[in-house]
């Protein structure tokens, strides 16, 4: 992750630093191969913690399904950015989750405590219900995508994924064709927008502009 912009200001008693981030899109195969675990779970709570001198948010997840690895029960996932005391850090493009939100996460780590997202924000998907099934979406707003010609076009990895088909692909050892991408109808996109707006009202430890 590359920081490309720094903005610091006072918001009441809170000192907030906002940083724009950049990323290079990776394939799902690369994301899976670099992850020690992939889980579907529900966000239960969050706590601000200091690591490496900056605020992080430690989310507690209840694992509902382990797609890779052997994680179960409750796990902790650390994400850069958040609020600790009177210090806040916002990293544009980095995920922030609402209590009760259902997510699919690609994780690095071993024991289920203090796990981290693989490839930072690229390892986090929010799950939404639609009339045609559950879909997984990344939210990368504010982050800058770096294009590397040698990697070719990777636009499809921005598309929504059917969760059932995506989960089946992740569980497979043979890595069949990536046939889980879907296109949303206007109605589905609007419904997801409403669901996301409602979730953002209950986002845990989020630094707002």
Backbone as JSON, one array per atom type, in Angstrom:
{
  "sequence": "XXXXXXXXXXXXXXXXXXXXXXXXXXXXXXXXXXXXXXXXXXXXXXXXXXXXXXXXXXXXXXXXXXXXXXXXXXXXXXXXXXXXXXXXXXXXXXXXXXXXXXXXXXXXXXXXXXXXXXXXXXXXXXXXXXXXXXXXXXXXXXXXXXXXXXXXXXXXXXXXXXXXXXXXXXXXXXXXXXXXXXXXXXXXXXXXXXXXXXXXXXXXXXXXX",
  "N": [[0.84, -1.18, 0.0], [0.57, 2.2, -0.82], [1.04, 5.45, 0.39], [-0.4, 8.4, -0.67], [-1.34, 10.9, -0.14], [-1.53, 13.26, 2.45], [-3.46, 14.49, 5.07], [-4.11, 16.46, 7.77], [-6.11, 17.39, 10.54], [-8.06, 19.13, 13.07], [-10.84, 17.89, 14.73], [-13.0, 18.86, 16.76], [-12.18, 17.48, 19.81], [-10.78, 15.52, 18.7], [-7.98, 14.43, 16.97], [-7.51, 13.98, 13.68], [-6.09, 12.11, 11.13], [-5.95, 11.78, 7.69], [-5.39, 9.56, 5.07], [-4.73, 8.91, 1.72], [-4.76, 5.93, -0.24], [-3.07, 3.52, -2.33], [-3.32, 0.8, -4.67], [-2.51, -2.3, -6.28], [-4.35, -4.22, -8.36], [-5.04, -7.62, -7.77], [-5.25, -11.06, -8.86], [-7.92, -13.37, -8.09], [-6.95, -15.92, -7.66], [-4.3, -15.44, -6.89], [-4.77, -14.01, -4.55], [-6.03, -15.97, -2.98], [-3.99, -17.93, -2.81], [-2.07, -16.67, -1.29], [-3.18, -16.48, 1.17], [-3.66, -17.6, 4.5], [-6.03, -18.34, 5.51], [-9.51, -18.28, 4.65], [-12.56, -16.86, 5.31], [-16.11, -16.77, 6.0], [-18.0, -14.61, 7.89], [-19.55, -12.98, 10.75], [-19.51, -9.65, 11.89], [-18.84, -8.87, 15.18], [-17.89, -7.12, 17.21], [-15.77, -4.22, 17.88], [-12.55, -2.79, 18.52], [-10.38, -0.13, 19.24], [-6.9, -0.09, 18.7], [-3.42, 0.52, 19.28], [-0.82, 0.14, 16.99], [2.43, -0.14, 15.81], [2.7, 2.55, 16.22], [0.43, 3.8, 15.19], [-3.19, 4.18, 14.92], [-5.19, 1.26, 14.85], [-7.96, -0.88, 13.98], [-9.39, -3.44, 15.78], [-11.24, -6.06, 14.92], [-13.72, -8.29, 16.1], [-14.79, -11.33, 14.96], [-17.41, -13.63, 14.33], [-17.03, -16.75, 13.14], [-18.72, -18.14, 10.46], [-18.45, -19.83, 8.33], [-15.71, -21.68, 7.16], [-13.72, -21.32, 4.46], [-11.2, -21.77, 3.53], [-8.43, -23.13, 5.28], [-8.57, -23.62, 8.91], [-10.05, -22.12, 10.71], [-12.34, -21.27, 13.32], [-15.19, -20.54, 15.44], [-14.7, -17.63, 17.39], [-12.74, -15.02, 16.02], [-10.0, -12.66, 15.73], [-9.44, -9.78, 13.82], [-7.2, -7.51, 12.54], [-7.26, -4.24, 11.29], [-5.82, -1.56, 9.53], [-6.21, 1.82, 10.63], [-8.65, 3.82, 12.37], [-9.87, 4.68, 15.66], [-8.21, 5.65, 18.55], [-8.34, 6.62, 21.73], [-7.88, 10.06, 21.65], [-6.96, 10.17, 19.11], [-7.23, 9.71, 15.67], [-7.24, 7.78, 12.65], [-7.76, 7.73, 9.25], [-7.87, 5.71, 6.47], [-8.27, 5.92, 3.21], [-10.22, 3.76, 1.26], [-9.61, 1.56, 2.79], [-11.25, -1.06, 4.51], [-14.08, -0.61, 6.7], [-16.17, -1.88, 9.19], [-19.6, -2.64, 10.05], [-21.41, -3.37, 13.05], [-22.74, -6.59, 13.2], [-22.55, -6.92, 10.49], [-22.12, -8.98, 7.61], [-19.36, -10.65, 6.26], [-16.79, -11.58, 3.87], [-13.61, -12.7, 4.19], [-10.18, -12.65, 3.27], [-7.39, -13.89, 4.82], [-4.32, -13.44, 6.65], [-2.07, -15.03, 8.82], [-1.95, -17.1, 11.81], [-3.15, -18.25, 14.23], [-5.74, -17.31, 14.66], [-5.97, -15.09, 16.26], [-5.41, -11.63, 16.14], [-5.3, -11.59, 13.3], [-4.62, -10.55, 9.9], [-5.69, -8.7, 7.0], [-5.25, -10.13, 3.82], [-3.29, -8.69, 1.31], [-4.16, -6.19, 2.14], [-6.82, -3.92, 1.7], [-7.85, -5.35, -0.44], [-8.44, -7.84, 0.4], [-10.92, -7.93, 1.6], [-14.39, -8.42, 1.56], [-17.7, -7.28, 1.46], [-20.9, -8.69, 2.17], [-24.03, -9.05, 0.52], [-27.56, -9.41, 0.33], [-29.51, -10.35, -2.47], [-32.26, -10.56, -4.84], [-31.41, -12.57, -6.54], [-29.67, -14.12, -5.15], [-26.91, -14.22, -2.75], [-24.35, -11.75, -2.83], [-20.89, -10.78, -3.17], [-18.99, -7.92, -2.51], [-16.36, -5.58, -3.04], [-15.35, -2.52, -1.46], [-13.79, 0.13, -2.51], [-13.58, 2.85, -2.51], [-12.01, 5.98, -2.84], [-9.42, 5.02, -2.79], [-6.53, 4.65, -4.88], [-6.09, 3.05, -7.91], [-3.29, 1.42, -9.18], [-2.02, 0.99, -12.34], [-0.43, -1.63, -13.97], [1.06, -2.41, -16.85], [2.23, -4.91, -17.51], [0.75, -6.76, -16.15], [-1.63, -6.98, -17.43], [-5.16, -6.61, -18.3], [-7.32, -6.22, -15.58], [-9.88, -5.69, -14.91], [-12.17, -7.21, -14.41], [-11.98, -8.13, -11.84], [-13.03, -6.24, -10.25], [-15.68, -6.67, -10.28], [-18.91, -7.77, -8.96], [-19.33, -10.82, -7.03], [-20.93, -13.96, -7.07], [-21.79, -15.37, -4.08], [-22.2, -18.07, -3.33], [-21.17, -19.53, -5.54], [-18.57, -18.48, -5.61], [-17.61, -19.3, -3.12], [-17.63, -22.05, -3.48], [-15.69, -22.29, -5.45], [-13.43, -21.4, -4.04], [-13.14, -23.42, -2.17], [-12.39, -25.53, -3.73], [-9.74, -27.62, -4.75], [-8.7, -27.84, -7.26], [-8.96, -25.5, -8.63], [-10.99, -24.47, -10.65], [-12.46, -22.85, -13.61], [-12.99, -19.3, -13.31], [-15.99, -18.67, -12.74], [-17.82, -17.2, -11.34], [-18.47, -14.52, -11.34], [-20.8, -11.81, -11.46], [-23.36, -9.72, -12.92], [-25.05, -6.91, -11.79], [-28.47, -6.01, -11.67], [-30.2, -2.89, -12.21], [-32.08, -2.54, -10.2], [-31.11, -4.32, -8.23], [-28.63, -3.14, -7.66], [-29.47, -0.7, -6.59], [-30.8, -1.6, -4.3], [-28.68, -2.76, -2.87], [-27.23, -0.44, -2.42], [-28.96, 0.85, -0.62], [-28.85, -0.96, 1.53], [-26.17, -0.72, 2.2], [-25.99, 1.98, 2.96], [-27.54, 1.96, 5.27], [-25.98, 0.27, 6.88], [-23.69, 1.83, 7.21], [-24.42, 3.68, 9.06], [-24.04, 2.4, 11.4], [-21.41, 1.74, 11.56], [-18.44, 0.59, 13.05], [-16.11, 2.32, 15.03], [-15.28, 4.23, 13.07], [-13.54, 6.76, 11.31], [-14.83, 9.73, 10.31], [-15.16, 12.07, 7.58]],
  "CA": [[0.0, 0.0, 0.0], [1.35, 3.42, -0.94], [0.33, 6.63, 0.83], [-0.17, 9.41, -1.69], [-1.84, 12.2, 0.3], [-1.66, 13.37, 3.89], [-4.26, 15.63, 5.48], [-4.32, 16.41, 9.21], [-6.89, 18.5, 11.05], [-8.69, 18.92, 14.36], [-12.29, 17.79, 14.71], [-13.29, 18.88, 18.18], [-11.04, 17.02, 20.58], [-10.18, 14.41, 17.97], [-7.0, 14.72, 15.92], [-7.75, 13.01, 12.62], [-5.2, 12.1, 9.97], [-6.54, 11.06, 6.56], [-4.39, 9.17, 4.09], [-5.19, 8.19, 0.54], [-3.98, 4.71, -0.46], [-3.07, 2.97, -3.68], [-3.23, -0.66, -4.71], [-2.42, -2.99, -7.57], [-5.33, -5.3, -8.33], [-4.49, -8.97, -7.9], [-6.24, -12.06, -9.23], [-8.46, -14.14, -6.97], [-6.05, -17.05, -7.42], [-3.18, -14.93, -6.12], [-5.3, -13.67, -3.23], [-6.25, -17.22, -2.25], [-2.74, -18.64, -2.56], [-1.3, -15.94, -0.29], [-3.95, -16.42, 2.41], [-3.64, -18.78, 5.35], [-7.42, -18.68, 5.79], [-10.59, -17.49, 4.05], [-13.74, -17.16, 6.12], [-17.32, -15.97, 5.99], [-18.35, -14.42, 9.28], [-20.32, -11.81, 11.15], [-18.79, -8.73, 12.76], [-19.46, -8.83, 16.5], [-17.49, -5.93, 17.95], [-14.52, -3.61, 17.42], [-11.78, -2.09, 19.54], [-9.23, 0.59, 18.72], [-5.62, -0.49, 19.29], [-2.25, 1.15, 18.67], [0.21, -0.76, 16.47], [3.44, 0.58, 15.02], [2.54, 3.98, 16.44], [-0.77, 4.35, 14.55], [-4.41, 3.48, 15.31], [-5.79, 0.17, 14.09], [-9.21, -1.38, 14.54], [-9.4, -4.9, 15.96], [-12.6, -6.57, 14.82], [-14.01, -9.66, 16.51], [-15.71, -11.96, 14.02], [-17.9, -14.98, 14.56], [-16.87, -17.47, 11.88], [-19.86, -18.94, 10.07], [-17.97, -20.87, 7.4], [-14.3, -21.61, 6.81], [-13.57, -21.73, 3.07], [-9.83, -22.27, 3.49], [-7.9, -23.13, 6.63], [-9.35, -24.32, 9.93], [-10.53, -21.19, 11.71], [-13.72, -21.46, 13.77], [-15.5, -19.77, 16.64], [-14.42, -16.2, 17.29], [-11.38, -14.65, 15.64], [-9.72, -11.23, 15.72], [-8.84, -9.3, 12.57], [-6.71, -6.14, 12.69], [-7.33, -3.45, 10.06], [-5.26, -0.22, 9.77], [-7.16, 2.91, 10.7], [-9.61, 3.76, 13.46], [-9.77, 5.69, 16.71], [-7.68, 5.25, 19.85], [-8.32, 7.83, 22.54], [-8.19, 11.27, 20.89], [-6.22, 10.1, 17.84], [-7.92, 8.95, 14.64], [-6.58, 7.61, 11.35], [-8.64, 7.24, 8.18], [-7.17, 5.29, 5.26], [-9.28, 5.78, 2.17], [-10.2, 2.47, 0.59], [-9.5, 0.49, 3.77], [-12.61, -1.38, 4.96], [-14.55, -0.46, 8.07], [-17.33, -2.77, 9.24], [-20.67, -2.36, 11.0], [-21.77, -4.49, 13.91], [-23.72, -7.45, 12.56], [-22.29, -7.05, 9.05], [-21.6, -10.25, 7.15], [-18.21, -10.38, 5.41], [-15.92, -12.67, 3.42], [-12.27, -12.14, 4.36], [-8.95, -13.38, 3.0], [-6.62, -13.55, 6.01], [-2.96, -13.92, 6.88], [-1.86, -15.26, 10.25], [-1.97, -18.52, 12.12], [-3.93, -18.8, 15.33], [-7.06, -16.72, 14.79], [-5.9, -13.83, 16.98], [-4.64, -10.6, 15.43], [-5.15, -11.87, 11.88], [-4.64, -9.36, 9.06], [-6.21, -8.9, 5.66], [-4.29, -10.37, 2.75], [-3.3, -7.59, 0.35], [-4.89, -5.07, 2.72], [-8.24, -3.77, 1.39], [-8.29, -6.3, -1.47], [-8.84, -9.1, 1.06], [-12.18, -7.76, 2.32], [-15.63, -8.33, 0.79], [-18.97, -7.2, 2.18], [-21.9, -9.56, 1.56], [-25.34, -8.44, 0.4], [-28.63, -10.25, -0.2], [-30.24, -9.86, -3.63], [-33.25, -11.56, -5.27], [-30.75, -13.66, -7.26], [-28.65, -14.75, -4.3], [-25.98, -13.37, -2.03], [-23.2, -11.32, -3.62], [-19.75, -10.22, -2.44], [-18.5, -6.69, -3.13], [-15.34, -4.76, -2.42], [-15.61, -1.08, -1.47], [-12.44, 0.69, -2.6], [-13.71, 4.27, -2.78], [-10.96, 6.84, -2.29], [-8.11, 4.44, -3.06], [-6.09, 4.83, -6.26], [-5.58, 1.82, -8.52], [-2.08, 1.57, -9.99], [-2.08, 0.1, -13.49], [0.84, -2.17, -14.42], [0.78, -3.05, -18.14], [2.67, -6.3, -17.59], [-0.25, -7.62, -15.53], [-2.8, -7.07, -18.29], [-6.41, -6.04, -17.82], [-7.86, -6.92, -14.43], [-11.13, -5.02, -14.56], [-13.22, -8.12, -13.94], [-11.86, -8.37, -10.4], [-13.85, -5.23, -9.56], [-17.09, -7.05, -10.42], [-19.49, -8.56, -7.87], [-19.2, -12.27, -7.11], [-21.96, -14.77, -6.43], [-21.11, -15.93, -2.91], [-22.26, -19.53, -3.36], [-20.23, -20.02, -6.55], [-17.24, -18.05, -5.17], [-17.23, -20.18, -2.01], [-17.35, -23.36, -4.06], [-14.39, -22.16, -6.13], [-12.38, -21.28, -3.03], [-12.97, -24.72, -1.51], [-11.87, -26.5, -4.68], [-8.28, -27.71, -4.85], [-8.31, -27.88, -8.66], [-9.07, -24.14, -9.17], [-11.67, -24.43, -11.95], [-12.62, -21.52, -14.2], [-13.61, -18.3, -12.44], [-17.3, -18.46, -13.34], [-18.7, -16.72, -10.25], [-18.73, -13.09, -11.48], [-22.18, -11.52, -11.84], [-23.73, -8.34, -13.2], [-26.21, -6.52, -11.01], [-29.48, -5.19, -12.31], [-30.34, -1.58, -11.59], [-32.82, -2.73, -8.96], [-30.22, -4.94, -7.26], [-27.64, -2.14, -7.27], [-30.12, 0.26, -5.71], [-31.06, -2.26, -3.02], [-27.39, -2.86, -2.17], [-26.93, 0.91, -1.96], [-29.75, 1.1, 0.58], [-28.3, -1.78, 2.6], [-24.88, -0.17, 2.62], [-26.24, 3.23, 3.66], [-28.0, 1.6, 6.6], [-24.84, -0.27, 7.62], [-22.73, 2.88, 7.53], [-24.87, 4.38, 10.27], [-23.63, 1.62, 12.56], [-20.03, 1.33, 11.39], [-17.71, 0.63, 14.31], [-14.82, 3.02, 15.11], [-14.94, 4.81, 11.76], [-13.22, 8.18, 11.25], [-15.59, 10.35, 9.22], [-14.63, 13.36, 7.11]],
  "C": [[0.87, 1.23, 0.0], [0.49, 4.61, -0.49], [0.64, 7.77, -0.14], [-0.65, 10.8, -1.26], [-1.95, 12.19, 1.8], [-2.44, 14.63, 4.22], [-4.52, 15.49, 6.97], [-5.12, 17.61, 9.64], [-7.49, 18.13, 12.39], [-10.19, 18.88, 14.18], [-12.74, 17.7, 16.17], [-12.05, 18.5, 18.94], [-10.28, 15.93, 19.87], [-9.2, 14.92, 16.93], [-7.09, 13.63, 14.87], [-6.74, 13.19, 11.5], [-5.84, 11.25, 8.89], [-5.48, 10.79, 5.52], [-5.05, 8.47, 2.92], [-4.24, 7.02, 0.3], [-4.02, 4.31, -1.92], [-2.92, 1.47, -3.6], [-3.04, -1.12, -6.14], [-3.37, -4.18, -7.49], [-4.65, -6.65, -8.57], [-5.62, -9.92, -8.3], [-6.76, -12.76, -7.98], [-7.57, -15.34, -6.64], [-4.85, -16.62, -6.58], [-3.61, -14.61, -4.69], [-5.47, -14.93, -2.38], [-4.94, -17.9, -1.88], [-1.89, -17.97, -1.49], [-2.0, -15.86, 1.07], [-3.83, -17.72, 3.19], [-5.05, -19.24, 5.68], [-8.34, -17.76, 4.99], [-11.86, -17.86, 4.78], [-14.91, -16.27, 5.72], [-17.73, -15.84, 7.46], [-19.15, -13.16, 9.5], [-19.5, -10.97, 12.11], [-19.54, -8.58, 14.08], [-19.13, -7.57, 17.28], [-16.17, -5.41, 17.39], [-13.87, -2.86, 18.57], [-10.61, -1.38, 18.88], [-7.96, 0.17, 19.45], [-4.51, 0.27, 18.57], [-1.26, 0.07, 18.24], [1.15, 0.06, 15.6], [3.23, 2.09, 15.1], [1.33, 4.61, 15.79], [-2.0, 3.56, 15.01], [-4.79, 2.38, 14.31], [-7.14, -0.14, 14.71], [-9.14, -2.9, 14.59], [-10.85, -5.36, 15.99], [-12.67, -8.0, 15.34], [-15.08, -10.21, 15.58], [-16.16, -13.32, 14.56], [-17.87, -15.72, 13.24], [-18.1, -18.34, 11.62], [-19.46, -20.08, 9.13], [-16.5, -20.63, 7.09], [-14.12, -22.18, 5.41], [-12.17, -22.24, 2.78], [-9.27, -22.17, 4.9], [-8.86, -23.79, 7.61], [-9.86, -23.38, 11.02], [-11.99, -21.46, 12.05], [-13.95, -20.61, 15.01], [-15.3, -18.29, 16.42], [-12.96, -15.97, 16.92], [-11.24, -13.14, 15.7], [-8.99, -10.87, 14.43], [-8.47, -7.84, 12.76], [-6.66, -5.43, 11.34], [-6.75, -2.06, 10.34], [-6.33, 0.86, 9.72], [-8.15, 2.71, 11.83], [-9.36, 4.86, 14.46], [-9.24, 5.06, 17.98], [-7.54, 6.52, 20.68], [-8.74, 9.04, 21.71], [-7.44, 11.32, 19.56], [-6.99, 9.21, 16.86], [-7.13, 8.89, 13.36], [-7.57, 7.04, 10.37], [-7.79, 6.93, 6.96], [-8.23, 5.05, 4.19], [-9.1, 4.47, 1.42], [-10.09, 1.3, 1.56], [-10.89, 0.2, 4.35], [-12.84, -0.99, 6.41], [-15.92, -1.13, 8.12], [-18.33, -2.33, 10.3], [-20.94, -3.6, 11.84], [-22.9, -5.28, 13.25], [-23.49, -7.66, 11.08], [-21.69, -8.41, 8.73], [-20.51, -9.99, 6.11], [-17.55, -11.67, 4.97], [-14.51, -12.09, 3.41], [-11.18, -13.14, 3.99], [-7.94, -12.94, 4.07], [-5.22, -14.15, 6.01], [-2.73, -13.99, 8.39], [-2.06, -16.73, 10.55], [-3.04, -18.96, 13.12], [-5.31, -18.21, 15.51], [-7.08, -15.45, 15.6], [-4.98, -12.87, 16.23], [-4.31, -11.02, 14.0], [-5.17, -10.55, 11.11], [-5.16, -9.71, 7.68], [-5.08, -9.16, 4.68], [-4.42, -9.28, 1.7], [-4.19, -6.44, 0.82], [-6.35, -5.05, 2.26], [-8.75, -4.77, 0.35], [-8.77, -7.61, -0.86], [-10.17, -9.03, 1.75], [-13.36, -7.6, 1.36], [-16.81, -8.21, 1.75], [-20.01, -8.02, 1.42], [-23.28, -8.91, 1.62], [-26.33, -9.46, -0.17], [-29.28, -9.56, -1.39], [-31.27, -10.91, -4.01], [-32.63, -12.75, -5.99], [-29.63, -14.29, -6.46], [-27.73, -13.74, -3.66], [-24.78, -13.02, -2.9], [-22.15, -10.71, -2.71], [-19.21, -9.03, -3.22], [-17.35, -6.11, -2.33], [-15.8, -3.29, -2.46], [-14.25, -0.38, -1.38], [-12.46, 2.2, -2.84], [-12.6, 5.07, -2.09], [-9.56, 6.31, -2.5], [-7.8, 4.57, -4.55], [-5.53, 3.52, -6.79], [-4.39, 2.14, -9.41], [-2.12, 0.53, -11.11], [-0.67, -0.32, -13.9], [0.6, -2.94, -15.71], [1.16, -4.52, -18.2], [1.66, -7.27, -16.98], [-1.5, -7.79, -16.38], [-4.03, -6.44, -17.65], [-6.99, -6.88, -16.68], [-9.18, -6.31, -13.97], [-12.18, -5.96, -14.0], [-13.16, -8.36, -12.43], [-12.51, -7.26, -9.57], [-15.32, -5.64, -9.53], [-17.59, -7.8, -9.19], [-19.31, -10.05, -8.13], [-20.4, -12.92, -6.45], [-21.31, -15.55, -5.3], [-21.1, -17.45, -2.94], [-21.23, -20.09, -4.33], [-18.79, -19.67, -6.16], [-16.74, -18.97, -4.05], [-16.86, -21.57, -2.52], [-16.0, -23.36, -4.75], [-13.25, -22.13, -5.12], [-12.11, -22.61, -2.33], [-12.32, -25.75, -2.43], [-10.35, -26.47, -4.72], [-7.81, -27.59, -6.3], [-8.35, -26.5, -9.33], [-9.7, -24.13, -10.57], [-11.81, -23.0, -12.46], [-13.35, -20.59, -13.24], [-14.96, -17.9, -13.04], [-18.31, -17.91, -12.33], [-18.99, -15.23, -10.34], [-20.17, -12.87, -11.97], [-22.32, -10.03, -12.17], [-25.01, -8.03, -12.44], [-27.2, -5.73, -11.87], [-29.55, -3.84, -11.6], [-31.05, -1.7, -10.24], [-31.94, -3.33, -7.87], [-29.18, -3.94, -6.76], [-28.23, -1.12, -6.32], [-30.4, -0.34, -4.34], [-29.77, -2.41, -2.21], [-26.98, -1.49, -1.64], [-27.69, 1.25, -0.69], [-29.21, 0.3, 1.77], [-27.0, -1.19, 3.12], [-25.06, 1.13, 3.4], [-26.69, 2.96, 5.09], [-26.84, 1.09, 7.46], [-23.9, 0.84, 8.07], [-23.14, 3.69, 8.74], [-24.37, 3.68, 11.53], [-22.2, 1.11, 12.44], [-19.25, 1.57, 12.68], [-16.37, 1.35, 14.17], [-14.38, 3.56, 13.75], [-14.64, 6.3, 11.92], [-13.97, 8.78, 10.05], [-14.98, 11.7, 8.85], [-15.35, 14.51, 7.81]]
}
